[in-house]
């Protein structure tokens, strides 16, 4: 290919004749000792072109494995660099690492480790047919990698506030439920707490606030009952997370949109 436009790299500025992709990559593969090629099904014709070159020079052509297009249906944003670029430039996305974008930068920002993605891809295997990558598999792999080392914090979505009567001034849930050696968090309660709508018990029913204790819904407030953990073990009492009313307001940006709520005050100290 002949190109008269100056090359942006100074060391290549004097050249105007450039090899096409299949010629260039074929020669590079031979010079670097490549034995196996994994490429997308859309490049299956490349082998035909490169074999002509390899046969001419008497080279042994590498083994080729083709795989179909990997599709990820969990995102509303198309897996298209041009589309994402347009959405970033228009302000629809905050950047390439916007959690709503199907990009590696987005996954990195969300705390998804590379190993979780690699493991999910390996589980898919290689096939010439198009395949769907289930993000649930990536999330499960990542959970296995980070769960043991990740400290906990409460976040209440769509909070419902209720006055709290008769209980301790503080709650003390563990930093990690499986590692008592890491200690406990101290959450000052105040006069009211917030819980998620689905976690609010019916009038007269009880619920266990994690790290705090058992409370009963009196209709317009939650009343501390003083019961021990046997109330949960005997059944009928759900264990729920909570936060003090007036806690830090938090916005989670997810692939499905923003989720707002209230977190425990200590969230500001987390990395």
N, C-alpha and C positions, 0 to 999 in steps of 0.2 A: 504494500500500500504506500503510495506517494503522498506525503503531507508537507506542504510548504509552511504551515503555521509553526513558528518557533516552539521548540519543546520547553516547558517550564523549568526543567533541570539543566543547569549550565553545562554539565558534562555531555549532555545529549543534544545540545543546541545546533551542532554542525550536521546532524543527520536528518534526512528527509525520506528515507526508504525504510519501511518497517515491516517485519514479518507478520502474517496473519496469525490469529490465535492458534489454530490447529497445527500449523507448521512450527510455531515458536514453542508451544507446550510439548509437542512431540519430541523435538530436539532436546529441550530441557529435561524431559523425563529420561531420555537415553543417557545424557551426560551426567545426571545425578543418580543413576542406578535405580530408578523406580521399577518395582516389580508388580505392584498392584495399583489399579486406578479405581477409585470410587467416584462416580459422577452421576448427575441427574439424568433422568430418562430423556430430557430435552436435548441432551448432547450425544445421543446414541450414534448419530451420523459421524461424529468426530473420529471414531475408531476406523471407519471405512477410509477416511481421508488420510489418517496417520499411517495406516497399514501400507498404503502406497509408498510412503516415504521409507518406512521400515524395511519393506521388501526390497526397495531399490538399493539400500545400503547393507542389506543382509543382517539387519538387527532383529532380535527376538522381541516381539511385541508383548507388553505387560498384560497380565490378566485384568479384565475389566468387569466391574460389578456396577450395574445400573440400579438406581432406585427412583421410585416415583416421587411426585411432588408431595411434600409434607404440608398438611393443612391443619390449622389450629382454629377451631370454630368457637372457642371460648370468648373471643374478642369481637366487639362491634366494629372496631377499626380494621380495615382490610390489611392483610400482610403484603403491603406494597410500599416500597421505598418512596416512590413518587407521590403516592397518596398521603403518606405520613408527612413527607416534606411539605406538601401543600397545607396540611392541617396545622403543622407547627408554625409555618409562616403566617397563616391566617389567624392564629391565636386559639384555634379550637383545641389544640394540645399545647401544654406548657413547654414541651421539649421532647426530644427523642427518648428521654427517660420518664415521660409521663406514664403512670401505672396503667393507663388505658390503652397504651400503644403496645403492639406485639413485637417488642424489640428486646435484645439482650440487655441493653442499658436499662430498660424498664424493670426487667426481672432482677437485675443487680441492685437497683434502688430499693426494690421491695424485699431484699434480703434473701432472694433465691440463689443458692449456691450453684456454681457450674457443675459440680458432681451430680446434682439432682437432675439437671437437664441431660447430661451425658448418659446417666443411667436410664432415663426414660427413652432416649433415642436408641440405646442398645437393646432395650426391651422390644422396640418396634421391629428390629432386624432390618434386613435389606430386601426390598421387593420392587419389581418394576411397576407395580400398581401404585396409585396414589394412596396415601395413608393419612389417618387422622391422629394427631398427637393430642392425647387427652391431658389437659393441664392438671386434672386431678391426680394423675400419675406423678407429674413433676412436684406437685404440692406434697404428696405423700412421701416421696423420696426426700424432699427437703425437710419435712417434719422429722423424719428419722435422723437426719444429720444434725439438726439444731435443737431438738426438743430438750435433750438432757442438759444442755449448757445455757438455755435461755431462761432468765428470770421472768417471773410473772408480774402482771399489773392488771387491774380491773378497768374495763371500759364498758360503759352502759350506753347502748344505742337507744335513741328515741326515749329518753328518760322520763319516768313518771315519779314525781316527788311525793313522799309521804312523811309526816312528822313521826319521830321515833320516841317512844316513851319508856322510861324505866330501865334502860340498859346501861352498859358501861360507856365511858366517854371515848373509848378507842376500840377499834378492831385490830386483830393481829394475825392476818393470814400469812402462811409461809411464803418465803421468797420463791421456793420451788416445792411443789407437793411431794416430790420424791427425794428431796435432800434437806432434811431438817437441820443439817449441819450449816446450811447457809443462813440460818436465822429466820426472823419474821419481819414483816413490814408493819409499821405503826400507822394506822389511819384514824385520824381524829374524826369523830362522828358529828358532833354538833347537835342541832335540834331536829334534823331531818336527813333522810337518805333518798337516793334515787335507785330505781330498779327498772328493768326493761318491762314493757307492757305484758308480755307473755309470762313473765316471772312473778307477776303480782298475784298473790293467792286470793281466792274469793273471801268474802266477809265471813269471819269466824274460822277461817282456815289458817294453817301455820306454814311457814317457810323458814329455811335455815340460811342465814346470811353467812357466806364463807368467812371464816376467821372472826366471826362476831358472836353468833348464837341464834337461838330459835326465837322467832317473833310471830305474833298472831295479828291478822288483819281485823281491825275493829270497825272497818267501814270508811273511816276518815283518817286513820293513823295505823301505825304498826306498834304493837305493844310487846315489849320483851317478856318472855315467859320464864326464862331462867332454866329451862330444861337442858339436859346434857345431850351428848351425841346419840344416845339411845333412841331419841325421837326420830332420828334419821334412819338408824339401823333397823328399827321396827317397821319402817315403811310408811308411806303416806305423806312424808315431808320432803319436799324438793330442796336441793341445795343450789343456791343461786349466787351470782356475783352482784356487787352493788358498789356504790360510791357515795360519798357525802354530798349532800345538796350544796351547790355553790362551788363544786370542784372545777378543775380546769376544763374548759370546753375544748373538744377535740374534733378534728375533721379527718376522716380516713378517706383517701382517694383510692378507689378500687377500680377494677376493670368494668364493673357495673355502674360506676358513678360514685359520687361522694356519699359518705355515711357520717352523720354527725352525732355527737353525744357528749357525755361527761366522763372524765377519768378520775382516778384517785390522785390526790395531790402529788404523790411521789413520782408521777410519770415524768415530770420535768427533769428528774435526776438520771433518767435512763439515757444510754447512748443511742 
